[in-house]
Amino acid sequence: TTYQEVKGVRKEQEDRQQRDERQSILTWLTPTDYTAQQHDFVSRRQAGTGQWLLDSAEFQAWLETDKQTLFCPGIPGAGKTILTSIVVQELTTRFRNDESIGIAYLYCNFRRQDEQKVDDLLVSLLKQLSQERTFLPDSVKTLYEKHKDKRTRPSFDEISRTFQSVTTIFSKVFIIIDALDECRTTDGCRTRLLTEIFQAQANSRTNIFATSRFMPEVIEKFEGSISLEIRASEEDVRRYLDSHMFRLPAFVRRNPDLQEEIKIGIILLVKGMFLLAQLYLDSLIGKRSPKAVRTAIAKLPTGTDVYDCAYKDAMDRIEGQLEDQEELAKQVLSWITCGKRPLTTSELQHALAIEVGDSELDKDNLPQVEDILSVCAGLVTVDEESSIIRLVHYTTQEYFDRTRAKWFPNAEASITTTCVTYLSFNEFESGICQNDEEFEQRLQLNKLYDYAARNWGYHARQASALCQGVIEFLQKRAQVEASSQALIATRRWSGEVEYSQNSPKQITGVHLVAYFGVDNAVQFLIGSNNPDSNDSKGRTPLSWAAQNGHKEVVQLLLATGQVDVDWKNSYGRTPLHWAS
């Protein structure tokens, strides 16, 4: 019995070790996980929505035939992303217990283009296919072993070869890509991604499902493929309206005939655009009588600029609120619109709580998420799984990009001031954290710390003048060092130790503004600060400005006559090397 018990314990330890190693390899490939987004999107589905797509002859032919491509273009707001999530759910449910079927999917997002380079996207597909197997493919293990000890990342060619190899071990592979129109095009990202996927299709039994707006440069990639346009069906729009009537005033909820009038009126107007049904319904929430509802329906915008009209109407409703509500709504919308990456609800709450001159966070000033959503007239939503707070649609972002000067004229300056106020908090007086645990605790407790440190300078560059609080922050040595750690320290793979100590120390305010290219701050600082100081790795402000391509800052630093253009850092690199 003792022998069996020991054997059982040993087997348990071996299994745990294998599970840990497997997870380490998968996380090393990429920490990115689209599962949260999938759950968020599919949770928004009304029962029965999208069944027309699953039942269509085109989808069934794609499902049953090897090496098929189904391309589903659609107008903005037609519901492409929700339908993609329905396809993913259908496939994962249907083949849940079949390890010989590989399923991988991507949700391209215009706000995540910096983290959706072609390497990122392809390695994510590789990770998803690999984790379908009980035992990781040998080619993936080999790739990991090659780079593990060197602490390096695989090249695109290595990722490509491994991806192509892994697709061949399945009896069938399904690859699903949503919103190719939002995929990064810099560096040929979209073209290279599609080339890899079509190559996999040629070499293995791979089926491809993709959605996009009607863009000629995307459509031409799918010539000869099965094509099915995505439009919001009347049945799906009615299901949505049925399930959201509770949001309208009580006099509507008590009047079935009025509800039917609303449904018919909206269904007639949306013309295949699911998003419009949502915006139209939101526009009726504050109405006070049946007459007001009927008048509003009669005036609902239509035509080629229908979204612009709907968003303008939403902004008019926001401006008709109480002053504090209007101010909160515009702050929320400006942060989400102008943010350099998607924000979590807690990050935004911290941002909204900060007032100029604060030296610490006043938790009594944190707005509630429910209040944030209620003042924004339906233009903002929260993805529950990921806690990302975002605009309801890509078209909303496009509208605010075009009209930013009207609605948020001082957004960049305001965001900059908020960020540097946060980074100047007494909390950061201790400077750099001395180990990973301390650093991660700081990130966890100070929700806006990561965003503010990594992005304040980009907002400052886009502001029309030197922003309030910037110089004061840059002259606080400890706070500057603390922010530089969050800016530069990045855990490149799971299990990397002391990563927080890899960032240089002795960073100064001049280093920071040279890194970001905030030339008006450089002009102010170089008069009273050493323009050629070295950080702990021998980097000078000139080398940071040169590496990041900030010509104006380079010229300002050279004009001082106090910088050594041939200075070599700890690795023997000069500013000219960094510029190349």
C-alpha positions as CSV (number, residue, x, y, z in Angstrom):
1,T,0.0,0.0,0.0
2,T,2.8,2.4,0.9
3,Y,4.5,1.6,-2.4
4,Q,1.3,2.4,-4.3
5,E,0.8,5.6,-2.3
6,V,4.3,6.8,-3.1
7,K,3.9,5.9,-6.7
8,G,0.6,7.8,-6.8
9,V,2.2,10.9,-5.2
10,R,5.1,10.7,-7.7
11,K,2.6,10.4,-10.6
12,E,0.7,13.4,-9.3
13,Q,3.9,15.5,-9.0
14,E,4.9,14.5,-12.6
15,D,1.5,15.4,-13.9
16,R,1.6,18.8,-12.1
17,Q,5.1,19.5,-13.4
18,Q,4.0,18.6,-17.0
19,R,0.9,20.9,-16.6
20,D,3.1,23.7,-15.3
21,E,5.6,23.3,-18.1
22,R,2.8,23.2,-20.7
23,Q,1.3,26.4,-19.4
24,S,4.8,28.1,-19.2
25,I,5.4,27.3,-22.9
26,L,1.9,28.5,-24.0
27,T,2.3,31.8,-22.0
28,W,5.8,32.2,-23.4
29,L,4.4,32.0,-26.9
30,T,2.1,34.9,-26.1
31,P,0.1,36.0,-23.0
32,T,-2.6,37.3,-25.3
33,D,-5.9,35.4,-25.0
34,Y,-8.9,36.1,-27.1
35,T,-11.2,33.9,-24.9
36,A,-12.3,36.9,-22.8
37,Q,-13.4,38.8,-25.9
38,Q,-15.2,35.8,-27.3
39,H,-17.1,35.5,-24.0
40,D,-17.9,39.2,-24.0
41,F,-19.2,39.2,-27.6
42,V,-21.2,36.0,-27.5
43,S,-22.8,37.0,-24.2
44,R,-24.4,39.9,-26.0
45,R,-26.2,37.6,-28.3
46,Q,-30.0,37.3,-28.0
47,A,-31.2,33.7,-28.2
48,G,-31.7,32.7,-31.8
49,T,-29.8,35.7,-33.3
50,G,-27.5,34.7,-36.2
51,Q,-29.2,31.4,-36.8
52,W,-29.8,32.4,-40.4
53,L,-26.0,32.4,-40.9
54,L,-25.5,29.0,-39.4
55,D,-28.4,27.6,-41.4
56,S,-27.3,29.1,-44.7
57,A,-26.2,27.0,-47.6
58,E,-23.0,28.9,-47.8
59,F,-22.0,28.2,-44.2
60,Q,-23.0,24.6,-44.4
61,A,-20.9,24.1,-47.5
62,W,-18.0,25.8,-45.8
63,L,-18.4,23.6,-42.7
64,E,-18.6,20.3,-44.6
65,T,-16.0,20.8,-47.3
66,D,-12.2,20.9,-46.8
67,K,-10.0,23.8,-47.8
68,Q,-12.9,26.2,-48.1
69,T,-13.0,29.9,-47.4
70,L,-16.1,31.8,-46.4
71,F,-15.8,35.6,-46.7
72,C,-18.5,37.6,-45.1
73,P,-18.4,41.3,-45.9
74,G,-20.8,43.8,-44.3
75,I,-21.6,47.4,-43.9
76,P,-20.6,49.2,-40.7
77,G,-22.8,48.2,-37.8
78,A,-24.3,45.1,-39.5
79,G,-23.3,42.8,-36.6
80,K,-20.2,41.2,-38.0
81,T,-18.4,40.7,-34.7
82,I,-21.3,39.2,-32.9
83,L,-21.9,36.8,-35.8
84,T,-18.2,35.9,-35.8
85,S,-18.5,35.0,-32.1
86,I,-21.6,32.9,-32.9
87,V,-19.5,31.0,-35.5
88,V,-16.7,30.4,-33.0
89,Q,-19.2,29.2,-30.4
90,E,-20.8,26.8,-33.0
91,L,-17.5,25.3,-33.9
92,T,-16.1,25.0,-30.4
93,T,-19.4,23.4,-29.2
94,R,-19.6,21.0,-32.2
95,F,-16.0,19.8,-32.0
96,R,-15.5,20.1,-28.2
97,N,-14.4,16.5,-27.8
98,D,-12.5,16.1,-31.0
99,E,-8.8,16.7,-30.6
100,S,-8.2,16.2,-34.3
101,I,-10.0,19.4,-35.1
102,G,-8.1,22.6,-34.6
103,I,-9.9,25.9,-34.0
104,A,-8.2,29.3,-33.7
105,Y,-9.7,32.8,-34.0
106,L,-8.7,36.5,-34.0
107,Y,-10.6,39.7,-33.3
108,C,-8.8,42.5,-35.1
109,N,-9.3,45.8,-33.3
110,F,-8.3,49.3,-34.6
111,R,-7.5,50.3,-31.0
112,R,-5.1,47.4,-30.5
113,Q,-3.0,47.7,-33.7
114,D,0.2,48.3,-31.7
115,E,-0.2,44.9,-30.0
116,Q,-1.6,43.2,-33.2
117,K,1.5,43.1,-35.4
118,V,1.7,40.2,-37.7
119,D,4.0,38.3,-35.4
120,D,1.5,38.8,-32.5
121,L,-1.4,37.6,-34.6
122,L,0.3,34.5,-36.1
123,V,1.7,33.4,-32.7
124,S,-1.7,33.7,-31.2
125,L,-3.1,31.4,-33.8
126,L,-0.2,29.0,-33.1
127,K,-0.9,29.1,-29.4
128,Q,-4.6,28.4,-29.8
129,L,-4.0,25.4,-32.1
130,S,-1.2,24.1,-29.8
131,Q,-3.4,24.2,-26.7
132,E,-6.0,22.1,-28.4
133,R,-3.7,19.1,-28.0
134,T,-3.3,17.0,-24.9
135,F,0.5,17.1,-25.5
136,L,2.0,20.1,-27.1
137,P,3.4,19.6,-30.6
138,D,7.1,18.8,-30.8
139,S,7.8,21.7,-33.0
140,V,6.4,24.1,-30.4
141,K,8.5,22.5,-27.6
142,T,11.6,22.7,-29.9
143,L,11.0,26.4,-30.5
144,Y,10.7,27.0,-26.8
145,E,13.8,25.1,-25.9
146,K,15.8,27.0,-28.5
147,H,15.0,30.4,-27.0
148,K,14.4,29.6,-23.3
149,D,17.9,29.8,-22.0
150,K,18.9,32.7,-24.3
151,R,15.8,34.6,-23.2
152,T,15.2,35.6,-26.8
153,R,12.0,35.7,-28.9
154,P,11.4,33.7,-32.1
155,S,11.6,35.4,-35.4
156,F,8.7,35.7,-37.7
157,D,10.1,33.0,-40.0
158,E,10.4,30.6,-37.0
159,I,6.8,31.4,-35.9
160,S,5.7,30.8,-39.5
161,R,7.5,27.5,-39.9
162,T,6.1,26.2,-36.6
163,F,2.6,27.4,-37.4
164,Q,2.6,25.7,-40.8
165,S,3.9,22.5,-39.2
166,V,1.2,22.5,-36.5
167,T,-1.7,23.0,-38.9
168,T,-0.7,19.7,-40.6
169,I,-1.1,17.5,-37.5
170,F,-4.9,18.1,-37.4
171,S,-7.4,16.3,-39.6
172,K,-9.1,19.7,-40.1
173,V,-8.4,23.3,-39.0
174,F,-10.8,26.2,-38.7
175,I,-9.3,29.7,-38.7
176,I,-11.7,32.6,-38.0
177,I,-10.7,36.3,-38.4
178,D,-13.1,39.1,-37.6
179,A,-12.7,42.7,-38.9
180,L,-9.9,42.5,-41.4
181,D,-10.7,46.1,-42.2
182,E,-9.4,47.0,-38.7
183,C,-6.2,44.9,-39.1
184,R,-3.0,46.8,-39.0
185,T,-1.7,47.6,-42.5
186,T,1.7,49.0,-41.5
187,D,4.6,46.8,-42.5
188,G,2.2,44.8,-44.7
189,C,0.7,43.2,-41.6
190,R,-2.7,42.3,-43.1
191,T,-1.2,41.0,-46.4
192,R,1.4,38.9,-44.6
193,L,-1.1,37.4,-42.2
194,L,-3.4,36.4,-45.0
195,T,-0.5,35.0,-47.0
196,E,0.4,32.7,-44.0
197,I,-3.2,31.6,-43.6
198,F,-3.7,30.9,-47.2
199,Q,-0.4,29.0,-47.2
200,A,-1.7,26.8,-44.4
201,Q,-4.8,26.2,-46.4
202,A,-2.7,25.0,-49.3
203,N,-0.6,22.7,-47.2
204,S,-3.3,21.3,-44.9
205,R,-7.0,20.9,-44.5
206,T,-7.6,24.4,-43.3
207,N,-10.9,26.3,-43.6
208,I,-11.0,30.1,-43.3
209,F,-13.8,32.3,-42.2
210,A,-13.3,36.1,-42.4
211,T,-15.3,39.3,-42.0
212,S,-14.6,42.9,-43.2
213,R,-16.3,46.0,-44.3
214,F,-16.6,46.4,-48.1
215,M,-12.9,47.4,-48.8
216,P,-11.6,46.7,-52.3
217,E,-8.1,45.8,-50.9
218,V,-9.6,43.2,-48.6
219,I,-12.2,41.9,-51.1
220,E,-9.6,41.2,-53.8
221,K,-7.8,38.8,-51.4
222,F,-11.0,36.6,-51.4
223,E,-11.8,36.4,-55.1
224,G,-13.1,32.9,-55.9
225,S,-14.1,32.2,-52.3
226,I,-17.6,31.6,-51.1
227,S,-19.1,35.0,-50.1
228,L,-22.1,35.8,-48.0
229,E,-23.0,39.4,-47.0
230,I,-23.8,40.0,-43.4
231,R,-26.8,42.2,-42.7
232,A,-29.0,42.5,-39.6
233,S,-32.1,40.4,-40.4
234,E,-35.5,41.8,-39.4
235,E,-36.0,38.8,-37.1
236,D,-32.7,39.5,-35.3
237,V,-33.5,43.2,-34.9
238,R,-36.9,42.4,-33.5
239,R,-35.3,39.9,-31.0
240,Y,-33.0,42.7,-29.9
241,L,-35.8,45.2,-29.5
242,D,-38.0,42.7,-27.7
243,S,-35.3,42.0,-25.1
244,H,-34.5,45.7,-24.5
245,M,-38.0,47.2,-24.2
246,F,-37.5,47.2,-20.4
247,R,-35.1,50.1,-20.8
248,L,-37.8,52.4,-22.0
249,P,-40.1,54.5,-19.7
250,A,-42.9,52.8,-17.8
251,F,-45.6,54.2,-20.0
252,V,-44.0,52.3,-22.9
253,R,-43.6,49.1,-21.0
254,R,-47.4,49.3,-20.1
255,N,-48.5,49.8,-23.7
256,P,-48.0,46.8,-26.0
257,D,-49.4,48.7,-29.0
258,L,-46.8,51.5,-28.6
259,Q,-44.1,49.0,-28.2
260,E,-45.1,47.5,-31.5
261,E,-45.1,50.9,-33.2
262,I,-41.5,51.5,-31.9
263,K,-40.4,48.1,-33.2
264,I,-41.9,48.5,-36.6
265,G,-40.6,52.1,-36.9
266,I,-37.1,51.1,-36.0
267,I,-37.1,47.9,-38.1
268,L,-38.1,49.9,-41.2
269,L,-35.3,52.4,-40.8
270,V,-32.2,50.3,-39.8
271,K,-31.8,48.6,-43.3
272,G,-29.4,45.9,-42.2
273,M,-27.5,48.0,-39.6
274,F,-27.9,46.4,-36.2
275,L,-26.0,49.2,-34.5
276,L,-28.7,51.7,-35.6
277,A,-31.4,49.7,-33.8
278,Q,-29.3,50.1,-30.6
279,L,-28.7,53.9,-31.1
280,Y,-32.4,54.5,-32.1
281,L,-33.7,52.7,-29.0
282,D,-31.2,54.7,-26.8
283,S,-32.6,57.9,-28.2
284,L,-36.1,57.1,-26.9
285,I,-35.0,56.4,-23.2
286,G,-35.7,59.9,-22.0
287,K,-39.0,60.6,-23.7
288,R,-41.9,61.5,-21.4
289,S,-45.0,60.7,-23.4
290,P,-46.3,58.5,-26.3
291,K,-46.5,61.7,-28.4
292,A,-42.9,62.4,-27.7
293,V,-41.9,58.9,-28.7
294,R,-43.8,59.0,-32.0
295,T,-42.3,62.4,-32.8
296,A,-38.8,61.1,-32.1
297,I,-39.4,58.0,-34.3
298,A,-40.6,60.2,-37.1
299,K,-37.4,62.3,-36.8
300,L,-34.9,59.5,-36.6
301,P,-32.0,60.1,-39.0
302,T,-31.7,58.2,-42.3
303,G,-29.4,58.5,-45.3
304,T,-25.7,58.2,-46.0
305,D,-24.6,60.1,-42.9
306,V,-27.0,58.3,-40.6
307,Y,-24.4,57.4,-38.0
308,D,-23.1,60.9,-37.8
309,C,-26.6,62.2,-37.3
310,A,-27.3,59.5,-34.6
311,Y,-24.1,60.3,-32.8
312,K,-24.7,64.1,-33.0
313,D,-28.2,63.4,-31.5
314,A,-26.6,61.4,-28.7
315,M,-24.2,64.3,-27.9
316,D,-27.1,66.8,-27.9
317,R,-28.8,64.6,-25.3
318,I,-25.5,64.6,-23.3
319,E,-25.4,68.3,-23.4
320,G,-29.0,68.5,-22.2
321,Q,-28.1,66.8,-18.9
322,L,-27.2,68.5,-15.7
323,E,-23.9,70.2,-15.8
324,D,-22.0,67.7,-13.7
325,Q,-23.4,64.8,-15.8
326,E,-22.4,66.5,-19.0
327,E,-18.9,67.2,-17.7
328,L,-18.5,63.5,-16.6
329,A,-19.8,62.2,-20.0
330,K,-17.4,64.4,-22.0
331,Q,-14.5,63.4,-19.7
332,V,-15.3,59.7,-20.2
333,L,-15.7,60.0,-24.0
334,S,-12.5,62.1,-24.4
335,W,-10.4,59.5,-22.4
336,I,-11.8,56.6,-24.4
337,T,-11.6,58.4,-27.7
338,C,-8.1,59.8,-27.3
339,G,-6.6,57.0,-25.2
340,K,-3.6,55.3,-26.7
341,R,-4.9,51.9,-25.9
342,P,-8.2,50.4,-24.5
343,L,-8.7,51.3,-20.8
344,T,-10.1,49.1,-18.0
345,T,-12.9,50.5,-15.9
346,S,-10.6,50.8,-12.9
347,E,-8.0,52.7,-14.9
348,L,-10.7,55.1,-16.1
349,Q,-12.2,55.5,-12.6
350,H,-8.8,56.5,-11.3
351,A,-8.3,59.0,-14.2
352,L,-11.7,60.6,-13.6
353,A,-11.0,60.9,-9.8
354,I,-7.9,63.0,-10.2
355,E,-8.0,66.8,-9.7
356,V,-5.1,69.2,-10.5
357,G,-2.9,69.6,-7.4
358,D,-3.8,66.2,-5.8
359,S,-0.8,64.5,-4.1
360,E,-2.7,61.2,-3.6
361,L,-5.8,59.5,-4.8
362,D,-9.0,60.5,-3.1
363,K,-11.1,57.3,-3.1
364,D,-14.2,59.3,-2.2
365,N,-13.9,60.9,-5.7
366,L,-14.0,57.6,-7.7
367,P,-17.1,57.6,-9.9
368,Q,-19.1,54.4,-10.1
369,V,-19.2,52.5,-13.4
370,E,-23.0,52.5,-13.5
371,D,-22.9,56.3,-13.4
372,I,-20.3,56.5,-16.0
373,L,-22.4,54.4,-18.4
374,S,-25.7,56.2,-17.6
375,V,-24.5,59.7,-18.5
376,C,-23.0,58.6,-21.9
377,A,-26.3,58.2,-23.9
378,G,-25.5,54.7,-25.0
379,L,-22.2,55.5,-26.6
380,V,-20.1,53.6,-24.1
381,T,-20.2,49.9,-23.1
382,V,-18.2,47.6,-20.8
383,D,-16.9,44.2,-21.8
384,E,-17.7,42.3,-18.7
385,E,-15.1,39.5,-19.0
386,S,-12.1,41.9,-19.7
387,S,-13.5,44.9,-17.8
388,I,-12.5,47.0,-20.9
389,I,-14.7,50.2,-21.2
390,R,-15.0,51.2,-24.8
391,L,-17.1,53.0,-27.4
392,V,-20.0,50.9,-28.8
393,H,-18.5,50.7,-32.3
394,Y,-15.7,51.5,-34.6
395,T,-18.0,54.1,-36.3
396,T,-18.3,55.9,-33.0
397,Q,-14.5,56.3,-32.9
398,E,-14.5,57.5,-36.5
399,Y,-17.1,60.1,-35.7
400,F,-15.2,61.5,-32.7
401,D,-12.0,61.4,-34.6
402,R,-13.6,63.7,-37.2
403,T,-15.3,65.9,-34.6
404,R,-12.8,65.9,-31.8
405,A,-12.0,69.6,-32.0
406,K,-15.7,70.3,-31.5
407,W,-16.5,68.0,-28.6
408,F,-13.1,67.6,-26.8
409,P,-11.0,70.6,-27.9
410,N,-8.6,70.4,-24.8
411,A,-8.6,66.6,-24.4
412,E,-4.9,66.0,-25.0
413,A,-3.8,68.7,-22.5
414,S,-6.3,67.5,-19.9
415,I,-5.2,63.9,-20.2
416,T,-1.5,64.9,-20.0
417,T,-2.1,66.9,-16.8
418,T,-4.1,64.1,-15.3
419,C,-1.3,61.6,-16.1
420,V,1.6,63.7,-14.7
421,T,-0.5,64.6,-11.6
422,Y,-0.9,60.9,-11.0
423,L,2.8,60.2,-11.6
424,S,3.7,63.0,-9.2
425,F,1.8,61.4,-6.3
426,N,3.6,60.9,-2.9
427,E,3.1,57.2,-3.5
428,F,6.0,57.3,-5.9
429,E,8.4,59.2,-3.7
430,S,10.4,56.1,-3.0
431,G,11.5,55.9,-6.6
432,I,12.2,52.6,-8.3
433,C,10.9,49.4,-6.9
434,Q,13.7,47.0,-5.8
435,N,12.2,43.7,-7.0
436,D,9.4,42.3,-9.1
437,E,7.0,41.7,-6.2
438,E,7.2,45.3,-5.1
439,F,6.8,46.6,-8.6
440,E,3.8,44.4,-9.4
441,Q,2.2,45.4,-6.1
442,R,2.7,49.1,-7.1
443,L,1.0,48.4,-10.5
444,Q,-1.9,46.6,-8.8
445,L,-2.6,49.3,-6.2
446,N,-2.1,52.3,-8.6
447,K,-4.4,51.4,-11.5
448,L,-3.5,54.3,-13.8
449,Y,0.3,54.0,-13.1
450,D,1.0,51.8,-16.2
451,Y,-1.1,53.8,-18.6
452,A,0.2,57.2,-17.3
453,A,3.8,56.2,-17.4
454,R,3.7,54.7,-20.8
455,N,1.6,57.3,-22.5
456,W,1.7,60.8,-20.8
457,G,4.4,61.9,-23.3
458,Y,2.4,61.0,-26.4
459,H,-0.5,63.0,-25.1
460,A,1.8,65.9,-24.3
461,R,3.2,65.9,-27.8
462,Q,-0.2,66.3,-29.3
463,A,-1.3,69.1,-26.9
464,S,-1.1,72.5,-28.4
465,A,1.1,73.9,-25.6
466,L,3.2,72.9,-22.6
467,C,0.7,71.3,-20.2
468,Q,0.1,72.2,-16.6
469,G,2.1,70.0,-14.2
470,V,4.6,68.6,-16.7
471,I,7.6,70.6,-15.6
472,E,6.8,70.1,-11.9
473,F,6.6,66.3,-12.5
474,L,9.9,66.2,-14.5
475,Q,11.8,68.0,-11.7
476,K,10.8,65.3,-9.1
477,R,13.7,62.9,-9.4
478,A,12.2,60.0,-7.5
479,Q,8.8,60.2,-9.3
480,V,10.6,60.4,-12.7
481,E,12.6,57.2,-11.9
482,A,9.4,55.5,-10.8
483,S,7.6,56.3,-14.0
484,S,10.6,55.3,-16.1
485,Q,10.5,51.8,-14.5
486,A,6.8,51.4,-15.5
487,L,7.6,52.8,-19.0
488,I,10.5,50.4,-19.8
489,A,10.1,47.3,-17.6
490,T,8.3,44.6,-19.5
491,R,7.9,40.9,-18.7
492,R,8.8,39.3,-22.0
493,W,7.7,35.8,-21.0
494,S,6.1,34.0,-18.1
495,G,8.5,33.2,-15.3
496,E,11.1,35.9,-16.3
497,V,12.6,37.0,-13.0
498,E,14.0,40.4,-12.0
499,Y,12.5,41.9,-15.2
500,S,11.6,45.0,-13.3
501,Q,15.3,45.6,-12.6
502,N,16.3,45.5,-16.3
503,S,15.2,49.1,-16.9
504,P,17.9,51.7,-16.5
505,K,18.2,53.7,-13.3
506,Q,19.2,57.4,-12.9
507,I,16.7,58.4,-15.6
508,T,16.2,62.2,-15.5
509,G,13.4,64.4,-16.7
510,V,15.5,65.3,-19.8
511,H,15.8,61.6,-20.6
512,L,12.0,61.2,-20.4
513,V,11.0,64.1,-22.6
514,A,13.7,63.1,-25.2
515,Y,12.2,59.6,-25.2
516,F,8.7,60.9,-25.9
517,G,9.8,63.8,-28.1
518,V,8.2,66.6,-26.1
519,D,10.2,69.4,-27.6
520,N,8.7,72.3,-25.7
521,A,9.5,70.6,-22.4
522,V,13.1,69.9,-23.7
523,Q,13.5,73.6,-24.4
524,F,12.4,74.5,-20.8
525,L,14.6,71.8,-19.1
526,I,17.9,72.1,-20.9
527,G,18.5,75.5,-19.5
528,S,18.8,74.3,-15.9
529,N,19.5,70.5,-16.4
530,N,22.4,68.6,-17.8
531,P,21.4,67.8,-21.4
532,D,24.0,65.0,-21.7
533,S,23.5,63.1,-18.4
534,N,23.9,59.3,-18.5
535,D,21.5,56.8,-17.0
536,S,22.8,53.6,-15.4
537,K,23.3,51.9,-18.8
538,G,25.1,54.9,-20.3
539,R,22.1,56.1,-22.3
540,T,22.0,59.9,-22.9
541,P,18.9,61.9,-23.8
542,L,20.3,62.2,-27.3
543,S,20.4,58.5,-27.8
544,W,16.7,58.1,-26.7
545,A,15.6,60.9,-29.0
546,A,17.6,59.4,-31.9
547,Q,16.2,55.9,-31.3
548,N,12.6,57.1,-31.3
549,G,13.1,59.4,-34.4
550,H,12.5,62.8,-32.6
551,K,14.4,65.1,-35.0
552,E,13.3,68.4,-33.3
553,V,14.6,67.1,-29.9
554,V,17.9,65.9,-31.5
555,Q,18.4,69.4,-33.0
556,L,17.6,71.1,-29.7
557,L,20.1,68.9,-27.8
558,L,22.8,69.4,-30.4
559,A,22.2,73.2,-30.4
560,T,23.3,73.3,-26.7
561,G,26.8,72.4,-27.7
562,Q,27.0,70.3,-24.6
563,V,26.3,66.8,-25.9
564,D,28.8,64.2,-27.0
565,V,27.5,62.7,-30.2
566,D,30.1,59.9,-30.1
567,W,29.4,58.9,-26.5
568,K,29.1,55.1,-26.2
569,N,26.7,53.4,-23.8
570,S,27.4,50.2,-21.8
571,Y,26.9,48.2,-25.0
572,G,29.2,50.3,-27.1
573,R,26.4,52.0,-29.0
574,T,26.5,55.7,-30.0
575,P,23.4,57.9,-30.7
576,L,24.0,57.3,-34.4
577,H,23.7,53.5,-33.8
578,W,20.4,54.0,-32.0
579,A,19.1,56.2,-34.9
580,S,19.8,53.5,-37.4
